[in-house]
Amino acid sequence: MRKKDEYIPLPLIPLRDLVIFPQMVTHFDAGRPRSIAAIEAAEMGDSYVFLTAQKSIETMEPELKDIYKTGTIANIKQILRLPGGIVRILVEGIVRGRIVELHQDNEFTEVIVEELGEEELPEDGLKLEALIRLLEEDLQKYIELNPKIFPGFLDTVVDVTDPGSFVDTSASYINLPLEDSQSLLDAVHLEQRMTIFHKILTKEIELLTIENTIDQQVKSEMNKVQREYYLKEQMRVIRKELGDGEDGEALEDTYRNRIEEKKLPKEVQEKALKEAKKLSQMNTASPEYTVIVNYLDWILDLPWEESSPEDVNIKEARDILNQEHYGLKDVKERILEFIAVRKLSEDSKGPILCLVGPPGVGKTSIARSMAHALNKEYVRMSLGGVTDEAEIRGHRRTYVGALPGRVISLLKKAGTNNPLFLLDEIDKVGSDYKGDPASGLLEVLDPEQNNTFTDHYLELPFDLSKVFFITTANTTATIPGPLKDRMEVIPIQGYTPDEKFHIAKLHLIPKLLKENGLNQSKLKITDHVIWTLIEYYTREAGVRGLEKEISKIIRKAALQMIEEDLDKVSVSNRNLTDFVGEKKFLFDLVGEKHEVGLVNGLAWTQVGGETLSIEANAMPGKGKVQLTGKLGDVMKESAMAALSYLGGNCKALGLDPGFREKYDIHIHVPEGAVPKDGPSAGISIATAMYSALSGKPVARNIAMTGEITLRGRVLPIGGLKEKLLAAGRMGIDEVIIPFENQRDLKEIDEKVTKGLKISPVKTMDEVLNIAIIRK
C-alpha cells in the first residue's frame, strides 16, 4: 500500500447488499464477468482490490452513479473457483477509500482511489470515553435481546482501546441494513462514526424489543395449542376405552378392508398394506399421517385391473367414423385393423399411433371419434410447452404437496386401464433444467417397457400396455428420434376442395348453427357460398379458417335477424360480401399465350399446394448468373445444377456452346417477399433457362415439378397431391411429374386428377420435348 492521500489505481468489485469494513475478514461469491476479470487482475498484481456497495442489487453493469463512492481497500487472501463459473474469494478489509475516477475501458472496471486513513485520537478523550461507554452498553443490550449472537462473543473480537476498530468490527458482526452500514463506512471522522453507530444500535434495540414481545405472544399461543392437543389426546384415549370414535388403528382397519376388497396386483397390495399399518403407529396431527392417507387414496382410486369391455362391431365402428369425419381414409383403416386384431387376440398390445399433419385437418377430433367408435374412455393431455419431466412422472413423496404425473392422474380420471389416451402436440415438447419430458415419454410409449411404468409418486409399476395411445404433431422434424421410432406415423394430408365442401356442409354448418341457436330453416347458406369461401377466403390445408368464416356469417345473420326482426336469412354469392367482406385470395390463371422464359412451376406449402411462376431472361453479357425472389440455398443449388446441365449438353440441345461467356442469365421467382426453397423446381428452372437461351416458347397450359441432376435425370418429389390440386385450380391441362412419383398417384383420389393429363418423365430431354413449342 502507498501513503495516505496518494491516489491508487485498483480493480473495482461492486458488491450487492454487502459492505466490507476495514479489518473485516469475510468471503463472497462473484459471478459477473467484469468482477471475475477484476479478481484475476488483482491476482496478477499485488492482490489489492477496491470493494464498494451497489445502490441497487438489480443493476447488472453498474456505473459510477450506481455505486457508493466510499468503500474499502481490501487484500485478497484466497481464491476458490466453483462450478458454473462462480469465483469465491476471501478478503481482508485494510482501510477506507474514496473513488476519484472510474475507467471501464478494460475487461474489468478500474478506479482511482484516495486512501482515507484513521484520524488521530484527540487529547481530550472525555467525550470519546463517554461515547465508548454508550456503545458498550448498547452492544450489551443488543446481545441480550438477540439470540443469534453468543453472549460474550463480541468481547473476544473487538478492541475497546481502538475506537475506530471497535466500531468497524462491531458493525461487521451485526446484521444491519445496507444504508446503515454504508453510513458508518462514509463516516471518516471517529466521533461522527461513533454517534451514528449509537443511533443505529438504539433503533435496532427497539426493533428487537418489539420482535421479542411478539415472539413471546406467539409462544404463549403455541403453548395453548399444545395444551389443547394434550387434552384432546386424553379425550381420544377415553373414547377408545369406551369404544366410541375412530383412532389410527380403526382407520388402518378401514383401509385394510378396502385394500383386500379391491382387485390389486400382488406387489401393489403388499405396499398398500405396509403403508396402512403405519397409520396405527402415527399421530393423526403429524404431516406424515396426511401424506400416507393421500397415498393410499391414490392407490385405491387407480384402475389397476379395471378394464372397459372391447366387444366392438367393426361395421358399427366404421359407420361411426364415417358419420363423424369425412375423409381421413388411412386413419380409419388403421383403427379398423386394430379392432380386427383385438378380436383375434385379446393379448395384443395397444397401438401407438402418431397423426402428423398441418393445423386444422382434424387430428385431435378424429381421436375423440376413435374413442367413440371403440367404446373406450377418452382422456387428453396437451404437451405443448411442457418442459418439466415431473409432468409425466410426478414428484417423489418427499416433496411437500407432491402428486402423481399427468399420465397416472388422467388414468384415474378415465377409471379404466384401457382408455384411448391422446398426447396432443407431441412435437412441441420442450426441455430445461427441470428435465426432458420427451425422455419421460420414452417409457410411456415403448410397448416393451410400458407394462411396468413407474411414477415417482407411486413408486409402483402400472401396466400401460392396454392403453391405446394416440399422439398428434404438425411435423416430425422436432420429435426426438428415439421417441419417433416408438410410434407408427400416419401422415394426414391437407383436404381437397371437394373434401372441404363436404366437411362444411355435413359437419361445420350444422354444428355452428346449433351453437348459435339457429337451424337450417332460419338460415340458408347456398353451396356456391361454401365453394367461394373455400377458394377465395381461406388458404389452408385444414378447415379451421373455413369454420371461422362460416361462424362469422352465422353471427352476422343472427344480428341481422334480431335488429331487423327477420324470420329467415339467405346467404348467396350476391350478398356474401355483406357478411365476410371482400375476397382475401385470388388464384393465378393460365396465361393467354405461350411465352419465352416463363414456366409454370408447382410448390408445396404448409397450407397446401401453390403455383410458382419461374421467369428467366438471357441478355448479352459476360456469363453472370443472377437469382432473385428470396430463394433458399437448396433452390439456388438446383438453379446452378440446371445451368450446368444445359452447359454440358448445349450441342445436343441446340444451344450456343459459348453461352456461358456471352450471356448474363437472370432467374426470378415472383412474390419476392415470400421465402422459397426446395429442390422440386429444378426442371422448371432448367426449362425456363433453355427457353430463354433458345428463344423457343414454353406451353402455357403445362405445369411441372421435379428435381434435376447434372446428368439430366429427373428425381422424385413430395407433396404431389397438393401440387396437382394447385394445378387444377390454375386451369392447367397437363402436369409433368417424375417417373418415380407414379406410385403416389395410386394413393390420390381420382377427383384430384380429374381433367389433368399426368406425364411421368425420367430425363430432362423428355421434359423439353413436352413443354417446348417447336416451330
N, C-alpha and C positions, 0 to 999 in steps of 0.2 A: 504493500500500500504506500501511497505518497503522503506528503504532509497535508495538514488541514488547509482548506481554502484553495487547494490545487484542483484543476478540472481534470477529470479522469474519464477516458472513453471506456465503456463497459457494455457487454451484451445485455440486452433487456429481456427479462421474462415477466410478462404481465400475469398476475395471479387472479384467480376467480374466487371471491368470497374468502380470502385469506390474507392476513397481514403478518409479515415477519418482523420481529423486533430485534434490535442488537442483542447479542449474547444468547439468542434463542436458537436451539438446535432442533430441527424437525425435518420431515421428509414430505414430498408431494410428488404427484404424477403429472407428467407433461405429455400431451398428445398432439398439439398443433405443430405443423411443420416448422414455423418460424421459431417457436420456443425450443424445439429439439435442435434446430440449427444453432441457436444461441448457446445451448448447453455444450454442443460439440465444439463451438468456437472457444468457449471458456476452457474446455478440457485441453485444447491445443495450446492455450496460453497459460495464464497464471491461476486459473480456476476461480477467478472472481467474476461475479455477475451482479446486476442490479435488479432487485425484486421490488415491485410495486403493485398495488391492487388496482383492478379494473373498477370503474364506477358501476358497470352493469355486467353481470355474468353472461348475458346473451350475446355480447359483442364478440365475434369470431376473430376479426382482424383489427384490434384496437389501434387507434391513432393517438396523438398527444392529448387531444381533447377528451379521450375516453378513459384516461388513466390519471391517477393521482400523481402529482409531481414529486411528492416526498415519499421516499421508500428507504430500503436498506441495502447497503453494500454487503454482499454475503460471499462466503467461501464454500465451494462445492467440496464436500468431504467424500462422497461416494456416489457412483452412478450404477444403476441396475436397469438393464433393458428387458422389458417384459414382452410376452406375446402380443400381437396386434399392433405393433409399432409404438407402444407406450414406453416412456422412459421415467423411471423413478429415481429421484436424486435426494441425497441427504445434504442439507446445507446448515451453515452456522452463520447467524447474523453478526456482522462486525461493527458497523457504525451507520448512522443515518446519512442520507444523501438527498440532494435535490436535483432534478433534471434541469439542465441548462439548454441543451439542444437534443433533437431526436433525428436520426437518419434511418431511412428504410430502403436504402439502395441495395443492400446485400440480401442474402438469403435469410438473414436474421436482422432484427432491429438493434441498432447501436445508439446509445445515449451518451452525451457528455454530462458528467455528474459532478456537482460541487459537494465535497465531503463536509458534513455538519457534525463536528466533534462535540463532546460534552463540555459544558461551561464549568469553570472552577467554582468550588463551593464558597459562599460569602463568609466573611469573617464573623459577622453577627449571625449565629446559627440558631437563635431562639425561635424565629418563625419557621425555619426549616425543621427544627426538632418537633415543634407543635404539629406541623403537617405530617411528619413521620408517625407520631403517636396516633393521630386521627386515622391514618391509613392502616396502622396495625390493628386498631380497634375495629375498623370497617372489615378488614380481612378476617378477623376472628369471628365476627358475627356472620359473615358470608359463609365461612367454612362450617359453622354450626348449623346454618339453615340449609346448606347444600349437601345432600348425602353422597353426591358423586365425587366429592373431594375428601380424601382420607384426612382425619384430624392430625395436625402437626406436619402434614406433607410440605406445605409451603415454607415452614421453618427450616427445612433441610436444604432448600434450593435457593432461597433469597438471601441477599447480603444487605442487612439493615444499615451497615456502615457506609454503603454506597447508595445514596438516594436514587440516582438515575437508574442504576442497575436494579434496585429494589422495585421501582415502578414497572420497568420494562419486563422483568422476569415474572412478576406477579400477573401482569396483564396477559402474558403469553400462556399462562396456565388456566386462565378464566375464559369461559366461552362467552365472548362479548360480540354484539352486533358489529358489522364491518365499519359503520360510520364512527362508532365509539372507539374502536381500535385505531382507526386512521387519525382521529383527533388526537390521540395520545402520541402517535408517531409524528404528527405535524408539530407538536409542542416541543420545540428545541430547548426553550428556557425551562429550567428544572422546576422552579416554583409554579409556573403556569401548568406544567405537566402534572405535578402532584395535586394541584387544585382540581384539575379536570378529572383525574382518577378518583378523587374523593366524591365528586358529583356522580360519577358513573357507578361507583360502589354503593352510594346511598340509594340510587334508583334500583339497582339490582337487588339490594336487601329488601326494599319494599315489595318488589315483584315476587321474591322467594317467600316472603311472609304470607302474601296472598295465596301463592301456589300451595304452601303447606296447609293453610287453613282449608282450602278446597279439598286437598288430599285427605285431610282428617275427616271431613264430612263424607267423602266417598267411602272411606274405610268403615266409617260408622254404619253407613247404609249396607255395605258388604257384610259386616258382622250381623246385621239384622237379617239379611237374606240367608246367611249360613245358619242362623238360629232357627229360621223358619224351615229350612231344609231338614235340620236335625229333628224338629218336631214332626214334620211330615213323614220322615223315616220311621219315627216311633209309631205314628199312626198306621203306617203301612204294615209294620210288624204285628201290631194289634189286630188289624183287619185280617192278616194272614192266619193268625191264631184262631180267629173267629170263622175263618173260611169264607170271608167276604172280599171281593175285589180281585184284580189280576196283577200278579207280580211278574218278575223276569222269568221264573220257572213256568208260570201259566202261559206266558207269551211264547216261550220255547215250545211248549206242548202244542200250541195253536199252529205254529209254523211247521213243526214236525209232522203233524197230521196232514197239512196242506201239501208238504213235500212228498209224503208217502202216497197221497191220493193222486197227485199229478204224475203223468207219464213222463219220466225224465231219463236221459242216458245215465248209466251207472256212475260215471265219473262226476257228472253234474250233481246227481243226488247225494253222493258222498260229501262233496264240497259244501252243498247247502246244509246238510245235517250238521256238519262240523261248525259252520258259522252260526247255526241256530243254537247250538249247545253253549256258545259263548254268552248268549243273552242272559242266561240264568246266573252267570258269574259276574255280571256287569251292572254298574249303577245306571239307572234309567236317565239320569241327568248328564251322563258322560257323552261327549260328542261322538265317541266311537260307537256308542249304542245306536244312535241315529244312522250312522254310516252302515252298520250291519243290517238294520231293518230295511233301509233303502235297497241294499244289495240283494237281500232275499226277495224283496218285492219284484225287482227286475228279473231275477231267475224264474220266479213263479209266473210272471206275466208273458214271458217269451214263448213262442210256439216251437218248442224243441221237437215234438213229434206230431204236431197238429198239421195235417195237410188237407187241402181242398180237393174234392173229387175231380177226376180228369176224364170222365166218360163223355167225350165231346163228339158230336156227329160232324163229319167232315163237310157234308153238304150244307148243314146249318151254319158252320163256321165260314164257309165260302160265301154264303148269302149275306151274312152279317158284314164281312169285309167289303163286299161289293156295294152294299147299301150305304155304308158309312164313308167309303172312299172311292173316288173314281181314278182309274189308272193304277200305278204302283204295282204292276204285274209281278215283278221279281220278288218283292217283299211278301206279297200274298202267297205266292207259290212256296216260299221258304217256310211260312207259318204252317201251311197245309202239310208240307213234308214232315215238319216236327210232330204234328198231330198223328200222322200215319205211323211214324217210328214209335211214338209212345204207345200206340195201340198194340204194336207188335212186341215191344219190350218195355215194361214198366220200369226197369232198372236203368234205362238210358239217362245220361246226364243232360241237364238243361243246356240249351244252346246259348252262345254269347254272340249276339249279332251287333254290328256297328253300321248304322244307317248314315251314309255320308252324302250330303247334297247341299245345294245353296239354300239360303234362308227362304222360308215360306212355301216349301214343297210338301209339307205335311209329315215331317219326321216324327215330331212329338205326338201329333194327333193320331197317327197310324198305330203308335204304341198303345194308346188308350183303346183303340178299336181291337187290337190284338187281344188285350185282356178281356174285352167283352166277348170276342169270338171263342176264346179258350175257357171262358167262365172262371177266370182267375182274379184274385185281388190285384189291384193296381197301386203301386207306390212310385213316386218320382223324386229323384234327388238331383238338384241343379248343381253342376260342378263349375260353372262359370265364375272365375275369380277366387276359387278355393285355393288357399296357399298353406293351410295347416294340416299336417298329416293326422292330427287328432280328430279332425272332422270325419275321417274314415275309421280310425282305430279306437277313438275315445281317449280319455285320460286315466291314468292309474289312480286307484282309490286313495293313495297317499295325499293327493291334492284336495284342497277344500272345494266343495261343490263339484266334484268330479262326476262325469256322466259317460255312458257308452257313446260310441261314434254313431254317425247318422245311419250307417248300414244296419246296425242292430236296432236302433231306435225305430227305423221305418219297418223293420220286420215285426216288431212289437205292434206297431200300428196296423199292419196287414193282418195279424192274427193267424197267419199260416206260414209254413216254411217253404211253400212253393208258389209265391206270388210272381207276377210279372213286375220286374224291378227295372225302372228306366233311369239310366245315368245320363242326364241331359248335358249337352255341350262339353263332351269329354276332351275336345281339342283345346279348350280354354282353361285347363287346369294350370295353376301357377305353382311356384315354389319359392320359399325364402328360408330365413334362419330357423323357422319352426319345423321344417321338414319338407319332404316332397310327397304330396298326395298321390302323384302318379305311381310312386313306388309302393304305397299302401294299397293301391288298386290292383297291383300285380297278383297278390294272393287272392283278392276277391274274384278276379276274372280268370283265374287259372283253374280249369276243370280238374287238374291233378292235385291241386292244393286246397281248393276252397271247401272241401268237405271237413276241414279242420280249421276253419278261420277263427283266429283268436283275437278277441277285442281286449285292449289293455285294461278296461274297467272290469270285465267279467273274469278274464284270465282263465276261460274255459273254451274248449273247441266247439264251434257252432257249425253245423252242416249247411253249406250254401249250395251244394251240388244240385239240389232240386229247384233252385231259383232260376227263372227264365230271365236272364239279363239282356237288356237291350240298351245300347249306347247310341248317342247321336253326335254328329260332328259336321261342321261345314267343310272341313278339309282334313286329310290325314297327314299333312305335312308337319303339323305341330304335335302330333301324337307320338310319344316315345316309341322307338322300335320294338322293345320287348313287350310293351302293352298292346301295340297294334297286332303283334304276332299271335296274341291270345284270342283275338276276335275274328269273326267271319265278316269281312267288309262287304256290304251290299250298297253299291252306288245308286243314288236316286237322282236321275237327271231332271232337267227342267221340263215343265209341261209344254206340250204343243198348244197352239191357239185353240185347236178343237177341244183338247182336254180342258183347258181353262174355261171355255164356253160351257161345257157340261158341268164342271165343278160349280161355276157361278149359278147356273140355272137350277141344278139339283140340290145344292148344299148351301152356298153362301146366301143367296137371296131369301130362301125360306127361313134360315137361321136368323138373319139380320132383321127381317120383318117381325119375327116373333119377339126378338129382343127389344124392338122399338114399339111394340104394342100395335102393330098393323098386320094386315093379311093381304093376300093377292087380289081380293075383291075390292080393296080400298086403294091399292097402289099397283099400277100395271107398268112393268118395265119391259119394253119390247126386246126381241132377240137382236135387232140391229144395234140397239144401245149397248148390249153386252159386247158385241163384236167391236164396236167403236171404242169402248173403254179398254179392251184388250190391246188394240192396235195403236191407239193414239194417246192414251192417258197413262199407260203403265209400260215399263220396260224392265221386266224381271223374269227370273226363272220360275218363281213360285206364284202364289196368288194373294200374298199378303197386301200388296199395293192395290190389287183389284178389289179386295174386300174393303179397303178404306174408301175407295171411290164409290162403291155401291152404298156403303154406310153413309157417305156424305149425301148421296141422292135421297136416301130414305129419311134422313134427318131434315133436309130441306123440304121434302114433301110433307113431313109431319108438321113443320112450322107453317107451311102454306095452307094446310088443311085447317089448322087452328085459327090462323089470322083471318082467312077469307071464308071460314065456315063452309068448307067443301066436304062432300061425302066421298069423293073419289078423285085421284090424281093419276094422270097418264104421262109417262116419260118416253119420248121418242127422240130420234136424231134432230128433229126440228127444234125442240126446246131443251136439248141436253146441256147446252152451254149455260142455261139459266141455273142449272144445278151444280155443275162441276167446273165451269169456266171454259176457256179456250183449250184447244188441243195442246198437249205438252210435248209430244214427239211426232216427228214426220219421218217417213221412210224414203231412202234414196231409191229412185226408179231407174230402170234401164235407159241408157241414152238413146237418142233417136237415130244416130248414125254411128258407123264404125269409125274409130279414131286411132291414130298412130300414137303409140306410147302410153295408152290408157288401158288398164286391165282391171277386171272385177275380181278382187280377192275376197276371201272369207275368213273370219276370225271368230274365236270363242272367247266369251267373257263370262263373268260370274252370274250375269243376269240373262244369259242366252247367247245366241249367235248374232253376228253383225257382218254387214258387207263392208269391204275395205277397198276403196279406190286407190290403185297404185299408179302413179304417173312417172314417166321417165322422159327426159329430153337429152338429145345428143347435139352438142354445139362445137364448132371449131375451137380447138384449144390445144393444151399440152398434156392431156391424159389425166386431168384431175377428176376425182370422183367425189361428189358431194351427196350426203344423205341427210334429209331433213324430215320433220314431222314427229319429233320426240321419240325416236326409235331406241329400243333397248339393245344391249350388247349382242344378244343372240340374233336379233333381226339384222343388225349391221353385218354380222359374220355371214348370215345367209346371203345378203346382197353381194358381199365380196366373193363368196363361193360361186354365185351365179355369174358374176363378171369373169371369174377365172374359167368357168366352163365355156362361156362364149369366146374368150380369147384363145382357149386351147382347141376349139373346134370351128374357128372362123372360116376356114376353107370349105369344110363340109356344109356349113350353114349359109355360105354365100356372102360372108361379111368381108370387109376390107381388112386384110391381115394387120395393117398398121393402125387400126382404130384406137388402140391403147395410147398411141403417141399423138394422134391427130385430133381427137375429140375429147372434150370435157363432158362427163356424164353426170346429170343431176337426177336423183331419185327422190321423190316426195310422196308422202302419205298424208292426205288432208286430215283436218281436225288436229292441228299441230299442238294444241294444249293437252291432248289426251295421250298418256304414255302407251306405247305399243311394243310388244316383244313376242318372241317365239319363232321357231324355225318354219312354221307351216306356210309362210308367204314366199318361200324360196322359189317355187316355179312361177309364181305371179310376177316376182321381181325380174326373173330371167326373161319371161315373155315380154314384159314391158320394155326392157333394155333392147331385146332383139328387134322389137317393133320400131323403137326409136332409131336404131342404127341402120336398119334395112329400109325404113320408110314404108313398111307394109302395115296396114291397119289390123287391129285385133277385133274379132267378132264381138259386137256389143251385147249379145244375148247369152254369152258364155261366162261362167264364173269358175274359179279353180282354187284348189288348196293342196299343198304337198310340200315336203322338204326336198331340196336338191343337193346332190353331191357333186364333187368336182368332175366325176365321170359322166354326169348327166342322169344318174339313177334317181327315181322318184320314191322317196321313203314315206311310210305311213304317218298319219297324224291322229290327234284325238279330237273329241267334241264334234264328230261327224253329224250327229243328229241335229244339233243346234245350228250348225253351218248350213245344212240343207234347208232348215226352216227359214233361215235368213235369206237364202237364195230364192225360195218360193215367194217370200214377201216382196222381194225386189222385182219380181217378174222375169227371172232368169229362166231360160228354156233348157239349158244343158249345163251340167256341173262336171268338171274334170276332177277325179279323186285318185289317190294312189291305188295301185292294183291290190295291194295287201289289205286295204280297207274294205274290200268286197265282203269279207266275213262279218263286218259290222252292220252291213245292210240287212242281214237276217234278223237282227235284234231291233230294227227300226220299223215302226208301224207303216203300213202301206200308204196311209193318209199323208205322211210326211213326204214321201217320194212321188206322190201322185202328180202328174203333169210335168215331172222333171226327167230329162234324159241323163242317166248317170254313165259317164265314160271313164272306166278304170284305165290307168296308164302305168307303164313300167319305166319309161325313159322320157327325157326331155324332148326328144325328136317327135314322139307321139303327141306331146302337148302342143308343140308348134304346128304340127300337121292339122290338129283340130281347131286351134284358136286363131291362127293367122289367116287372113283373107288373101288368097293368091290371085293376082290379076292376070 
